[in-house]
């Protein structure tokens, strides 16, 4: 091999290493962005809303009962 061929081979292997590293880092960045931008949604949103409504009704009825006694 000539000296120029050896240098070209070194450059190509360095470029491949950089490409692999860049691809890996880009994948990590994309995953981090997705976690920040789109946090995991809870599946129990409807149940939570129902529970909050029931709790509010109970609290309001308790407060009304207390004020009626006064």
Secondary structure, DSSP 4 states (H G I P E B T S, - for coil): --HHHHHHHHHHHHHHHHHHHHHHHHHHHHHHHHHHHSPPPPTTHHHHHHHHHHHHHHHHHHHHHHHHH-
